[in-house]
Amino acid sequence: MAGILDGVDMRTKLAGHNRLELLLFRLGGRQRFGINVFKVQEVIQCPPLTQVPHANPTVLGIANMRGKTISILDLSRAIGAAPVGDPSDKFVIITEYNRKVQGFLVDSVDRIVNMNWEDILPPPKGAADGTYMTAVTQVDNELVEIVDVEKVLKEVVGGQDDVSDGIIVRRDESLPQHVLLAEDSSVARKQVTRVLDQMGVEYTTANDGVQAYEQLKRWLDEGKDVENWLALIISDVEMPRMDGYSLTKAIREHPQLTHLHVILHTSLSGVFNKAMVQKVGANDFLPKWEPDTLAMIVQDHLRLHAEERAART
């Protein structure tokens, strides 16, 4: 299953069609788990590992991969389950998140399935609190849990949360500007809203693309001048029911929403994302997670929105 992303051109065609491909795997028990293929570089037999003194207990060690050193994490232990065990006969899923490459040790890898985002559902209410599950689906009449990898990496690797001094510039707060955020990961949602709070920007959040699009239509039904009031939409790409690509496409096809600024905000790294962003008509693409970069790109779009509004009056 190495070289799993060789068919990038084919997978790029999924953009805007609300489809994804899941790599299915197990962590030692019967429960199946899934991860978006776009996050996966390859799947390999676990290589020899070098232990790192004083590392997080989840980090089994480091491995040399084609001249690069990457950390190998026990995914089962990371989500609070029993360790996978002896890694020598296990598999490693090599992934790229937030421009960083790491490997997740798993017990076994099943196969890749092509699915519709409408079949990827939020966890039952209350079920995701305190867990590492960001969505669920069914394959072969079995429940598949999709892991909140952002949460795993946040706890293991950490990272910067606040915008650096000198990044945020004063803006004209007399002009009302609002931001709509669509994000299914509770950790990522808190990270983005923390930046918006630091910037003093008002916002509304939605847990997926369907919620976001319904919110937009409600604002129109209420008589809001959405084009002048809503400065920006920040949307994750991977979301249950409706992904960010399909949300952007729906916005561009709505006559009263078509000119809204849309940033697709995602941990999916790689050049194919830019092609997808252009295909569906988003204004910008930002890989997660860099608060300074997010703050700067949000400021740019707030300024552009203000200039466009002034030109219309």
Summary of the structure (lengths in Angstrom):
residues: 313
radius of gyration: 20.2
end to end distance: 56.9
largest distance: 67.2
contacts: 1005
relative contact order: 0.14
helix: 32%
strand: 31%
